[in-house]
Amino acid sequence: MPRKNKAPAPAEAVEQKADATEDQKRAADKRAAALKGRDNDAEYIGALLVERRGYVTRGLDDRVAQVDEQIRLRGGEVPKD
């Protein structure tokens, strides 16, 4: 089956990627400004703990260790398995 969408020319692809990167930077700046002065570590740690439970359930020990490190960096307590 033939492709309906033509791939962008190389110059167009680079321009599109640069636009996406700028959009991503603006979005990150907006998130940072919205969270400024807010104590979001507790919420973030809660999300990390949920993520960690999923990795423990699936036996992904390397990912569990990475999440544990992030929990500690934010002042949280890593659960004992």
Contact map, one row per residue, 1 for C-alpha under 8 A:
111000000000000000000000000000000000000000000000000000000000000000000000000000000
111100000000000000000000000000000000000000000000000000000000000000000000000000000
111111000000000000000000000000000000000000000000000000000000000000000000000000000
011111000000000000000000000000000000000000000000000000000000000000000000000000000
001111100000000000000000000000000000000000000000000000000000000000000000000000000
001111110000000000000000000000000000000000000000000000000000000000000000000000000
000011111000000000000000000000000000000000000000000000000000000000000000000000000
000001111111100000000000000000000000000000000000000000000000000000000000000000000
000000111111100000000000000000000000000000000000000000000000000000000000000000000
000000011111110000000000000000000000000000000000000000000000000000000000000000000
000000011111111000000000000000000000000000000000000000000000000000000000000000000
000000011111111100000000000000000000000000000000000000000000000000000000000000000
000000011111111110000000000000000000000000000000000000000000000000000000000000000
000000000111111111000000000000000000000000000000000000000000000000000000000000000
000000000011111111100000000000000000000000000000000000000000000000000000000000000
000000000001111111110000000000000000000000000000000000000000000000000000000000000
000000000000111111111000000000000000000000000000000000000000000000000000000000000
000000000000011111111100000000000000000000000000000000000000000000000000000000000
000000000000001111111110000000000000000000000000000000000000000000000000000000000
000000000000000111111111000000000000000000000000000000000000000000000000000000000
000000000000000011111111100000000000000000000000000000000000000000000000000000000
000000000000000001111111110000000000000000000000000000000000000000000000000000000
000000000000000000111111111000000000000000000000000000000000000000000000000000000
000000000000000000011111111100000000000000000000000000000000000000000000000000000
000000000000000000001111111110000000000000000000000000000000000000000000000000000
000000000000000000000111111111000000000000000000000000000000000000000000000000000
000000000000000000000011111111100000000000000000000000000000000000000000000000000
000000000000000000000001111111110000000000000000000000000000000000000000000000000
000000000000000000000000111111111000000000000000000000000000000000000000000000000
000000000000000000000000011111111100000000000000000000000000000000000000000000000
000000000000000000000000001111111110000000000000000000000000000000000000000000000
000000000000000000000000000111111111000000000000000000000000000000000000000000000
000000000000000000000000000011111111000000000000000000000000000000000000000000000
000000000000000000000000000001111111000000000000000000000000000000000000000000000
000000000000000000000000000000111111111100000000000000000000000000000000000000000
000000000000000000000000000000011111110000000000000000000000000000000000000000000
000000000000000000000000000000000011111000000000000000000000000000000000000000000
000000000000000000000000000000000011111100000000000000000000000000000000000000000
000000000000000000000000000000000010111111000000000000000000000000000000000000000
000000000000000000000000000000000010011111110000000000000000000000000000000000000
000000000000000000000000000000000000001111111000000000000000000000000000010000000
000000000000000000000000000000000000001111111100000000000000000000000000000000000
000000000000000000000000000000000000000111111110000000000000000000000000000000000
000000000000000000000000000000000000000111111111000000000000000000000000000000000
000000000000000000000000000000000000000011111111100000000000000000000010010100000
000000000000000000000000000000000000000001111111110000000000000000000000000000000
000000000000000000000000000000000000000000111111111000000000000000000000000000000
000000000000000000000000000000000000000000011111111100000000000000100110000000000
000000000000000000000000000000000000000000001111111110000000000000000010000000000
000000000000000000000000000000000000000000000111111111000000000000000000000000000
000000000000000000000000000000000000000000000011111111100000000000100000000000000
000000000000000000000000000000000000000000000001111111110000001100110000000000000
000000000000000000000000000000000000000000000000111111111000000000000000000000000
000000000000000000000000000000000000000000000000011111111100000000000000000000000
000000000000000000000000000000000000000000000000001111111111101100000000000000000
000000000000000000000000000000000000000000000000000111111111100100000000000000000
000000000000000000000000000000000000000000000000000011111111000000000000000000000
000000000000000000000000000000000000000000000000000001111111000000000000000000000
000000000000000000000000000000000000000000000000000000111111100000000000000000000
000000000000000000000000000000000000000000000000000000111111111100000000000000000
000000000000000000000000000000000000000000000000000000110011111110000000000000000
000000000000000000000000000000000000000000000000000000000001111111000000000000000
000000000000000000000000000000000000000000000000000100100001111111100000000000000
000000000000000000000000000000000000000000000000000100110001111111110000000000000
000000000000000000000000000000000000000000000000000000000000111111111000000000000
000000000000000000000000000000000000000000000000000000000000011111111100000000000
000000000000000000000000000000000000000000000001001100000000001111111110000000000
000000000000000000000000000000000000000000000000000100000000000111111111000001000
000000000000000000000000000000000000000000000000000000000000000011111111100000000
000000000000000000000000000000000000000000000001000000000000000001111111110000000
000000000000000000000000000000000000000000001001100000000000000000111111111111000
000000000000000000000000000000000000000000000000000000000000000000011111111111000
000000000000000000000000000000000000000000000000000000000000000000001111111100000
000000000000000000000000000000000000000010001000000000000000000000000111111100000
000000000000000000000000000000000000000000000000000000000000000000000011111110000
000000000000000000000000000000000000000000001000000000000000000000000011111111000
000000000000000000000000000000000000000000000000000000000000000000000011001111100
000000000000000000000000000000000000000000000000000000000000000000010011000111110
000000000000000000000000000000000000000000000000000000000000000000000000000011111
000000000000000000000000000000000000000000000000000000000000000000000000000001111
000000000000000000000000000000000000000000000000000000000000000000000000000000111
